[in-house]
């Protein structure tokens, strides 16, 4: 697939995303749900929670989800490939 696209676009940077059986949408939904639950725990405890390292796209889902919630905020820490999201009380 990539080779065909590169030939038709004369090698110009074209990004191809493959989503098999809706995996990407389900992954985003699961991460958003997890982030909401974690935000509740952080609000209750008042303590920071660091998540496991994750790829940039997954970190963005967590940041975006928590940005819509009150009482919590996020930040990323560490260097790739060990960069992680930290959820903290606002």
Jmol script that loads the backbone (N, CA, C; Angstrom):
load data "model"
ATOM      1  N   UNK A   1       0.832  -1.178   0.000  1.00  0.00           N
ATOM      2  CA  UNK A   1       0.000   0.000   0.000  1.00  0.00           C
ATOM      3  C   UNK A   1       0.883   1.250   0.000  1.00  0.00           C
ATOM      4  N   UNK A   2       1.870   1.273   0.872  1.00  0.00           N
ATOM      5  CA  UNK A   2       2.749   2.436   0.960  1.00  0.00           C
ATOM      6  C   UNK A   2       3.474   2.690  -0.364  1.00  0.00           C
ATOM      7  N   UNK A   3       3.954   1.616  -0.999  1.00  0.00           N
ATOM      8  CA  UNK A   3       4.672   1.744  -2.262  1.00  0.00           C
ATOM      9  C   UNK A   3       3.779   2.343  -3.342  1.00  0.00           C
ATOM     10  N   UNK A   4       2.548   1.893  -3.434  1.00  0.00           N
ATOM     11  CA  UNK A   4       1.609   2.421  -4.427  1.00  0.00           C
ATOM     12  C   UNK A   4       1.374   3.910  -4.189  1.00  0.00           C
ATOM     13  N   UNK A   5       1.151   4.282  -2.948  1.00  0.00           N
ATOM     14  CA  UNK A   5       0.897   5.691  -2.628  1.00  0.00           C
ATOM     15  C   UNK A   5       2.130   6.534  -2.938  1.00  0.00           C
ATOM     16  N   UNK A   6       3.303   6.047  -2.578  1.00  0.00           N
ATOM     17  CA  UNK A   6       4.530   6.802  -2.848  1.00  0.00           C
ATOM     18  C   UNK A   6       4.733   7.005  -4.350  1.00  0.00           C
ATOM     19  N   UNK A   7       4.441   5.995  -5.133  1.00  0.00           N
ATOM     20  CA  UNK A   7       4.586   6.131  -6.583  1.00  0.00           C
ATOM     21  C   UNK A   7       3.616   7.172  -7.138  1.00  0.00           C
ATOM     22  N   UNK A   8       2.386   7.152  -6.645  1.00  0.00           N
ATOM     23  CA  UNK A   8       1.378   8.085  -7.160  1.00  0.00           C
ATOM     24  C   UNK A   8       1.603   9.510  -6.666  1.00  0.00           C
ATOM     25  N   UNK A   9       2.259   9.675  -5.536  1.00  0.00           N
ATOM     26  CA  UNK A   9       2.519  11.020  -5.014  1.00  0.00           C
ATOM     27  C   UNK A   9       3.963  11.438  -5.251  1.00  0.00           C
ATOM     28  N   UNK A  10       4.666  10.659  -6.067  1.00  0.00           N
ATOM     29  CA  UNK A  10       6.060  10.922  -6.416  1.00  0.00           C
ATOM     30  C   UNK A  10       6.949  10.989  -5.181  1.00  0.00           C
ATOM     31  N   UNK A  11       6.648  10.161  -4.204  1.00  0.00           N
ATOM     32  CA  UNK A  11       7.493  10.033  -3.024  1.00  0.00           C
ATOM     33  C   UNK A  11       7.317  11.112  -1.976  1.00  0.00           C
ATOM     34  N   UNK A  12       6.372  12.020  -2.204  1.00  0.00           N
ATOM     35  CA  UNK A  12       6.157  13.074  -1.212  1.00  0.00           C
ATOM     36  C   UNK A  12       5.526  12.476   0.038  1.00  0.00           C
ATOM     37  N   UNK A  13       5.903  13.028   1.177  1.00  0.00           N
ATOM     38  CA  UNK A  13       5.467  12.499   2.472  1.00  0.00           C
ATOM     39  C   UNK A  13       3.970  12.360   2.621  1.00  0.00           C
ATOM     40  N   UNK A  14       3.501  11.182   2.467  1.00  0.00           N
ATOM     41  CA  UNK A  14       2.100  10.880   2.690  1.00  0.00           C
ATOM     42  C   UNK A  14       2.023   9.865   3.816  1.00  0.00           C
ATOM     43  N   UNK A  15       1.196  10.150   4.777  1.00  0.00           N
ATOM     44  CA  UNK A  15       1.053   9.270   5.923  1.00  0.00           C
ATOM     45  C   UNK A  15      -0.153   8.360   5.714  1.00  0.00           C
ATOM     46  N   UNK A  16       0.018   7.092   6.011  1.00  0.00           N
ATOM     47  CA  UNK A  16      -1.061   6.117   5.872  1.00  0.00           C
ATOM     48  C   UNK A  16      -1.332   5.533   7.250  1.00  0.00           C
ATOM     49  N   UNK A  17      -2.583   5.588   7.667  1.00  0.00           N
ATOM     50  CA  UNK A  17      -2.991   4.979   8.922  1.00  0.00           C
ATOM     51  C   UNK A  17      -3.950   3.847   8.612  1.00  0.00           C
ATOM     52  N   UNK A  18      -3.683   2.701   9.166  1.00  0.00           N
ATOM     53  CA  UNK A  18      -4.541   1.540   8.966  1.00  0.00           C
ATOM     54  C   UNK A  18      -5.260   1.266  10.276  1.00  0.00           C
ATOM     55  N   UNK A  19      -6.571   1.178  10.216  1.00  0.00           N
ATOM     56  CA  UNK A  19      -7.382   0.923  11.399  1.00  0.00           C
ATOM     57  C   UNK A  19      -8.146  -0.377  11.168  1.00  0.00           C
ATOM     58  N   UNK A  20      -7.666  -1.446  11.732  1.00  0.00           N
ATOM     59  CA  UNK A  20      -8.264  -2.755  11.540  1.00  0.00           C
ATOM     60  C   UNK A  20      -9.412  -2.943  12.529  1.00  0.00           C
ATOM     61  N   UNK A  21     -10.587  -3.149  11.999  1.00  0.00           N
ATOM     62  CA  UNK A  21     -11.787  -3.453  12.784  1.00  0.00           C
ATOM     63  C   UNK A  21     -12.060  -2.419  13.871  1.00  0.00           C
ATOM     64  N   UNK A  22     -11.736  -1.137  13.587  1.00  0.00           N
ATOM     65  CA  UNK A  22     -12.036  -0.079  14.551  1.00  0.00           C
ATOM     66  C   UNK A  22     -11.146  -0.057  15.774  1.00  0.00           C
ATOM     67  N   UNK A  23      -9.969  -0.670  15.684  1.00  0.00           N
ATOM     68  CA  UNK A  23      -9.062  -0.749  16.839  1.00  0.00           C
ATOM     69  C   UNK A  23      -8.706   0.633  17.386  1.00  0.00           C
ATOM     70  N   UNK A  24      -8.367   1.556  16.510  1.00  0.00           N
ATOM     71  CA  UNK A  24      -7.931   2.880  16.964  1.00  0.00           C
ATOM     72  C   UNK A  24      -9.030   3.596  17.743  1.00  0.00           C
ATOM     73  N   UNK A  25     -10.243   3.527  17.270  1.00  0.00           N
ATOM     74  CA  UNK A  25     -11.364   4.169  17.968  1.00  0.00           C
ATOM     75  C   UNK A  25     -11.603   3.513  19.320  1.00  0.00           C
ATOM     76  N   UNK A  26     -11.549   2.188  19.355  1.00  0.00           N
ATOM     77  CA  UNK A  26     -11.734   1.486  20.636  1.00  0.00           C
ATOM     78  C   UNK A  26     -10.608   1.824  21.608  1.00  0.00           C
ATOM     79  N   UNK A  27      -9.396   1.924  21.104  1.00  0.00           N
ATOM     80  CA  UNK A  27      -8.243   2.265  21.947  1.00  0.00           C
ATOM     81  C   UNK A  27      -8.414   3.664  22.534  1.00  0.00           C
ATOM     82  N   UNK A  28      -8.809   4.633  21.693  1.00  0.00           N
ATOM     83  CA  UNK A  28      -9.034   5.999  22.182  1.00  0.00           C
ATOM     84  C   UNK A  28     -10.110   6.017  23.258  1.00  0.00           C
ATOM     85  N   UNK A  29     -11.194   5.299  23.015  1.00  0.00           N
ATOM     86  CA  UNK A  29     -12.296   5.254  23.970  1.00  0.00           C
ATOM     87  C   UNK A  29     -11.853   4.638  25.303  1.00  0.00           C
ATOM     88  N   UNK A  30     -11.093   3.553  25.239  1.00  0.00           N
ATOM     89  CA  UNK A  30     -10.615   2.897  26.464  1.00  0.00           C
ATOM     90  C   UNK A  30      -9.654   3.805  27.224  1.00  0.00           C
ATOM     91  N   UNK A  31      -8.760   4.491  26.523  1.00  0.00           N
ATOM     92  CA  UNK A  31      -7.828   5.406  27.184  1.00  0.00           C
ATOM     93  C   UNK A  31      -8.569   6.576  27.825  1.00  0.00           C
ATOM     94  N   UNK A  32      -9.570   7.109  27.137  1.00  0.00           N
ATOM     95  CA  UNK A  32     -10.345   8.218  27.686  1.00  0.00           C
ATOM     96  C   UNK A  32     -11.074   7.782  28.955  1.00  0.00           C
ATOM     97  N   UNK A  33     -11.665   6.604  28.927  1.00  0.00           N
ATOM     98  CA  UNK A  33     -12.365   6.077  30.108  1.00  0.00           C
ATOM     99  C   UNK A  33     -11.380   5.891  31.265  1.00  0.00           C
ATOM    100  N   UNK A  34     -10.222   5.316  30.988  1.00  0.00           N
ATOM    101  CA  UNK A  34      -9.188   5.121  31.998  1.00  0.00           C
ATOM    102  C   UNK A  34      -8.752   6.464  32.585  1.00  0.00           C
ATOM    103  N   UNK A  35      -8.554   7.463  31.728  1.00  0.00           N
ATOM    104  CA  UNK A  35      -8.126   8.783  32.186  1.00  0.00           C
ATOM    105  C   UNK A  35      -9.174   9.418  33.095  1.00  0.00           C
ATOM    106  N   UNK A  36     -10.445   9.258  32.759  1.00  0.00           N
ATOM    107  CA  UNK A  36     -11.518   9.811  33.597  1.00  0.00           C
ATOM    108  C   UNK A  36     -11.538   9.154  34.971  1.00  0.00           C
ATOM    109  N   UNK A  37     -11.375   7.830  35.010  1.00  0.00           N
ATOM    110  CA  UNK A  37     -11.342   7.129  36.294  1.00  0.00           C
ATOM    111  C   UNK A  37     -10.135   7.565  37.121  1.00  0.00           C
ATOM    112  N   UNK A  38      -8.996   7.678  36.471  1.00  0.00           N
ATOM    113  CA  UNK A  38      -7.777   8.093  37.160  1.00  0.00           C
ATOM    114  C   UNK A  38      -7.918   9.509  37.689  1.00  0.00           C
ATOM    115  N   UNK A  39      -8.545  10.386  36.938  1.00  0.00           N
ATOM    116  CA  UNK A  39      -8.754  11.765  37.377  1.00  0.00           C
ATOM    117  C   UNK A  39      -9.569  11.796  38.667  1.00  0.00           C
ATOM    118  N   UNK A  40     -10.584  10.947  38.753  1.00  0.00           N
ATOM    119  CA  UNK A  40     -11.387  10.866  39.973  1.00  0.00           C
ATOM    120  C   UNK A  40     -10.547  10.441  41.166  1.00  0.00           C
ATOM    121  N   UNK A  41      -9.672   9.472  40.968  1.00  0.00           N
ATOM    122  CA  UNK A  41      -8.800   9.010  42.053  1.00  0.00           C
ATOM    123  C   UNK A  41      -7.825  10.097  42.479  1.00  0.00           C
ATOM    124  N   UNK A  42      -7.300  10.842  41.519  1.00  0.00           N
ATOM    125  CA  UNK A  42      -6.359  11.924  41.839  1.00  0.00           C
ATOM    126  C   UNK A  42      -7.079  13.030  42.610  1.00  0.00           C
ATOM    127  N   UNK A  43      -8.294  13.367  42.199  1.00  0.00           N
ATOM    128  CA  UNK A  43      -9.062  14.389  42.931  1.00  0.00           C
ATOM    129  C   UNK A  43      -9.318  13.942  44.370  1.00  0.00           C
ATOM    130  N   UNK A  44      -9.694  12.680  44.556  1.00  0.00           N
ATOM    131  CA  UNK A  44      -9.989  12.164  45.895  1.00  0.00           C
ATOM    132  C   UNK A  44      -8.755  12.123  46.783  1.00  0.00           C
ATOM    133  N   UNK A  45      -7.648  11.631  46.242  1.00  0.00           N
ATOM    134  CA  UNK A  45      -6.435  11.449  47.050  1.00  0.00           C
ATOM    135  C   UNK A  45      -5.609  12.725  47.172  1.00  0.00           C
ATOM    136  N   UNK A  46      -5.708  13.600  46.174  1.00  0.00           N
ATOM    137  CA  UNK A  46      -4.882  14.805  46.170  1.00  0.00           C
ATOM    138  C   UNK A  46      -3.428  14.529  45.831  1.00  0.00           C
ATOM    139  N   UNK A  47      -3.143  13.326  45.324  1.00  0.00           N
ATOM    140  CA  UNK A  47      -1.770  12.939  45.013  1.00  0.00           C
ATOM    141  C   UNK A  47      -1.591  12.737  43.507  1.00  0.00           C
ATOM    142  N   UNK A  48      -0.382  13.071  43.027  1.00  0.00           N
ATOM    143  CA  UNK A  48      -0.043  12.850  41.616  1.00  0.00           C
ATOM    144  C   UNK A  48      -0.072  11.362  41.299  1.00  0.00           C
ATOM    145  N   UNK A  49      -0.432  11.048  40.069  1.00  0.00           N
ATOM    146  CA  UNK A  49      -0.388   9.672  39.560  1.00  0.00           C
ATOM    147  C   UNK A  49       0.375   9.662  38.252  1.00  0.00           C
ATOM    148  N   UNK A  50       1.451   8.898  38.188  1.00  0.00           N
ATOM    149  CA  UNK A  50       2.221   8.754  36.949  1.00  0.00           C
ATOM    150  C   UNK A  50       1.762   7.493  36.232  1.00  0.00           C
ATOM    151  N   UNK A  51       1.501   7.616  34.936  1.00  0.00           N
ATOM    152  CA  UNK A  51       1.102   6.465  34.132  1.00  0.00           C
ATOM    153  C   UNK A  51       2.345   5.777  33.584  1.00  0.00           C
ATOM    154  N   UNK A  52       2.146   4.601  33.053  1.00  0.00           N
ATOM    155  CA  UNK A  52       3.223   3.877  32.389  1.00  0.00           C
ATOM    156  C   UNK A  52       3.618   4.639  31.118  1.00  0.00           C
ATOM    157  N   UNK A  53       4.849   4.483  30.666  1.00  0.00           N
ATOM    158  CA  UNK A  53       5.233   5.122  29.403  1.00  0.00           C
ATOM    159  C   UNK A  53       4.305   4.676  28.274  1.00  0.00           C
ATOM    160  N   UNK A  54       3.998   5.621  27.389  1.00  0.00           N
ATOM    161  CA  UNK A  54       3.110   5.310  26.266  1.00  0.00           C
ATOM    162  C   UNK A  54       3.490   6.145  25.053  1.00  0.00           C
ATOM    163  N   UNK A  55       3.055   5.728  23.885  1.00  0.00           N
ATOM    164  CA  UNK A  55       3.369   6.465  22.657  1.00  0.00           C
ATOM    165  C   UNK A  55       2.693   7.846  22.648  1.00  0.00           C
ATOM    166  N   UNK A  56       3.214   8.757  21.840  1.00  0.00           N
ATOM    167  CA  UNK A  56       2.664  10.116  21.784  1.00  0.00           C
ATOM    168  C   UNK A  56       1.157  10.182  21.510  1.00  0.00           C
ATOM    169  N   UNK A  57       0.651   9.375  20.619  1.00  0.00           N
ATOM    170  CA  UNK A  57      -0.786   9.424  20.295  1.00  0.00           C
ATOM    171  C   UNK A  57      -1.637   9.065  21.507  1.00  0.00           C
ATOM    172  N   UNK A  58      -1.195   8.085  22.292  1.00  0.00           N
ATOM    173  CA  UNK A  58      -1.934   7.699  23.491  1.00  0.00           C
ATOM    174  C   UNK A  58      -1.838   8.788  24.558  1.00  0.00           C
ATOM    175  N   UNK A  59      -0.660   9.388  24.701  1.00  0.00           N
ATOM    176  CA  UNK A  59      -0.507  10.478  25.672  1.00  0.00           C
ATOM    177  C   UNK A  59      -1.436  11.633  25.324  1.00  0.00           C
ATOM    178  N   UNK A  60      -1.573  11.921  24.039  1.00  0.00           N
ATOM    179  CA  UNK A  60      -2.448  13.018  23.618  1.00  0.00           C
ATOM    180  C   UNK A  60      -3.892  12.750  24.006  1.00  0.00           C
ATOM    181  N   UNK A  61      -4.349  11.517  23.862  1.00  0.00           N
ATOM    182  CA  UNK A  61      -5.717  11.177  24.259  1.00  0.00           C
ATOM    183  C   UNK A  61      -5.905  11.453  25.745  1.00  0.00           C
ATOM    184  N   UNK A  62      -4.934  11.056  26.562  1.00  0.00           N
ATOM    185  CA  UNK A  62      -5.032  11.273  28.010  1.00  0.00           C
ATOM    186  C   UNK A  62      -5.034  12.775  28.316  1.00  0.00           C
ATOM    187  N   UNK A  63      -4.097  13.521  27.725  1.00  0.00           N
ATOM    188  CA  UNK A  63      -4.044  14.975  27.951  1.00  0.00           C
ATOM    189  C   UNK A  63      -5.361  15.639  27.548  1.00  0.00           C
ATOM    190  N   UNK A  64      -5.868  15.310  26.365  1.00  0.00           N
ATOM    191  CA  UNK A  64      -7.094  15.933  25.869  1.00  0.00           C
ATOM    192  C   UNK A  64      -8.294  15.600  26.743  1.00  0.00           C
ATOM    193  N   UNK A  65      -8.387  14.361  27.191  1.00  0.00           N
ATOM    194  CA  UNK A  65      -9.512  13.951  28.040  1.00  0.00           C
ATOM    195  C   UNK A  65      -9.484  14.688  29.364  1.00  0.00           C
ATOM    196  N   UNK A  66      -8.326  14.742  29.989  1.00  0.00           N
ATOM    197  CA  UNK A  66      -8.226  15.361  31.310  1.00  0.00           C
ATOM    198  C   UNK A  66      -8.349  16.876  31.221  1.00  0.00           C
ATOM    199  N   UNK A  67      -7.977  17.458  30.089  1.00  0.00           N
ATOM    200  CA  UNK A  67      -8.113  18.903  29.916  1.00  0.00           C
ATOM    201  C   UNK A  67      -9.569  19.343  30.020  1.00  0.00           C
ATOM    202  N   UNK A  68     -10.495  18.444  29.727  1.00  0.00           N
ATOM    203  CA  UNK A  68     -11.926  18.756  29.777  1.00  0.00           C
ATOM    204  C   UNK A  68     -12.513  18.580  31.182  1.00  0.00           C
ATOM    205  N   UNK A  69     -11.734  18.064  32.107  1.00  0.00           N
ATOM    206  CA  UNK A  69     -12.226  17.792  33.454  1.00  0.00           C
ATOM    207  C   UNK A  69     -11.746  18.862  34.433  1.00  0.00           C
ATOM    208  N   UNK A  70     -12.541  19.118  35.453  1.00  0.00           N
ATOM    209  CA  UNK A  70     -12.168  20.091  36.470  1.00  0.00           C
ATOM    210  C   UNK A  70     -11.425  19.409  37.609  1.00  0.00           C
ATOM    211  N   UNK A  71     -10.509  20.151  38.216  1.00  0.00           N
ATOM    212  CA  UNK A  71      -9.834  19.673  39.416  1.00  0.00           C
ATOM    213  C   UNK A  71      -8.580  18.860  39.171  1.00  0.00           C
ATOM    214  N   UNK A  72      -8.232  18.622  37.909  1.00  0.00           N
ATOM    215  CA  UNK A  72      -7.021  17.863  37.590  1.00  0.00           C
ATOM    216  C   UNK A  72      -6.333  18.474  36.377  1.00  0.00           C
ATOM    217  N   UNK A  73      -5.048  18.213  36.268  1.00  0.00           N
ATOM    218  CA  UNK A  73      -4.255  18.674  35.131  1.00  0.00           C
ATOM    219  C   UNK A  73      -3.234  17.597  34.795  1.00  0.00           C
ATOM    220  N   UNK A  74      -2.597  17.723  33.653  1.00  0.00           N
ATOM    221  CA  UNK A  74      -1.598  16.730  33.256  1.00  0.00           C
ATOM    222  C   UNK A  74      -0.311  17.413  32.827  1.00  0.00           C
ATOM    223  N   UNK A  75       0.737  16.623  32.824  1.00  0.00           N
ATOM    224  CA  UNK A  75       2.012  17.021  32.254  1.00  0.00           C
ATOM    225  C   UNK A  75       2.708  15.751  31.800  1.00  0.00           C
ATOM    226  N   UNK A  76       3.620  15.892  30.868  1.00  0.00           N
ATOM    227  CA  UNK A  76       4.426  14.750  30.436  1.00  0.00           C
ATOM    228  C   UNK A  76       5.812  14.910  31.019  1.00  0.00           C
ATOM    229  N   UNK A  77       6.425  13.780  31.364  1.00  0.00           N
ATOM    230  CA  UNK A  77       7.788  13.830  31.876  1.00  0.00           C
ATOM    231  C   UNK A  77       8.573  12.665  31.314  1.00  0.00           C
ATOM    232  N   UNK A  78       9.889  12.827  31.287  1.00  0.00           N
ATOM    233  CA  UNK A  78      10.760  11.789  30.777  1.00  0.00           C
ATOM    234  C   UNK A  78      11.095  12.007  29.322  1.00  0.00           C
ATOM    235  N   UNK A  79      11.937  11.135  28.824  1.00  0.00           N
ATOM    236  CA  UNK A  79      12.391  11.192  27.440  1.00  0.00           C
ATOM    237  C   UNK A  79      11.886   9.964  26.702  1.00  0.00           C
ATOM    238  N   UNK A  80      11.643  10.128  25.402  1.00  0.00           N
ATOM    239  CA  UNK A  80      11.220   8.988  24.583  1.00  0.00           C
ATOM    240  C   UNK A  80      12.281   7.904  24.669  1.00  0.00           C
ATOM    241  N   UNK A  81      11.958   6.673  24.705  1.00  0.00           N
ATOM    242  CA  UNK A  81      10.624   6.077  24.602  1.00  0.00           C
ATOM    243  C   UNK A  81       9.950   5.883  25.965  1.00  0.00           C
ATOM    244  N   UNK A  82      10.506   6.479  27.009  1.00  0.00           N
ATOM    245  CA  UNK A  82       9.963   6.287  28.358  1.00  0.00           C
ATOM    246  C   UNK A  82       9.153   7.494  28.828  1.00  0.00           C
ATOM    247  N   UNK A  83       8.674   8.312  27.909  1.00  0.00           N
ATOM    248  CA  UNK A  83       7.899   9.492  28.286  1.00  0.00           C
ATOM    249  C   UNK A  83       6.540   9.051  28.800  1.00  0.00           C
ATOM    250  N   UNK A  84       6.080   9.695  29.872  1.00  0.00           N
ATOM    251  CA  UNK A  84       4.837   9.303  30.523  1.00  0.00           C
ATOM    252  C   UNK A  84       4.010  10.517  30.893  1.00  0.00           C
ATOM    253  N   UNK A  85       2.740  10.305  31.128  1.00  0.00           N
ATOM    254  CA  UNK A  85       1.818  11.346  31.571  1.00  0.00           C
ATOM    255  C   UNK A  85       1.731  11.272  33.092  1.00  0.00           C
ATOM    256  N   UNK A  86       1.726  12.439  33.710  1.00  0.00           N
ATOM    257  CA  UNK A  86       1.496  12.545  35.150  1.00  0.00           C
ATOM    258  C   UNK A  86       0.211  13.338  35.330  1.00  0.00           C
ATOM    259  N   UNK A  87      -0.736  12.767  36.074  1.00  0.00           N
ATOM    260  CA  UNK A  87      -1.996  13.440  36.373  1.00  0.00           C
ATOM    261  C   UNK A  87      -1.854  14.000  37.774  1.00  0.00           C
ATOM    262  N   UNK A  88      -2.171  15.298  37.920  1.00  0.00           N
ATOM    263  CA  UNK A  88      -2.017  15.932  39.226  1.00  0.00           C
ATOM    264  C   UNK A  88      -3.246  16.771  39.552  1.00  0.00           C
ATOM    265  N   UNK A  89      -3.468  16.972  40.844  1.00  0.00           N
ATOM    266  CA  UNK A  89      -4.581  17.838  41.235  1.00  0.00           C
ATOM    267  C   UNK A  89      -4.337  19.264  40.743  1.00  0.00           C
ATOM    268  N   UNK A  90      -5.391  19.943  40.383  1.00  0.00           N
ATOM    269  CA  UNK A  90      -5.259  21.334  39.896  1.00  0.00           C
ATOM    270  C   UNK A  90      -5.216  22.293  41.073  1.00  0.00           C
TER     271      UNK A  90
END
end "model"
wireframe off; spacefill off
backbone 0.3
color backbone group
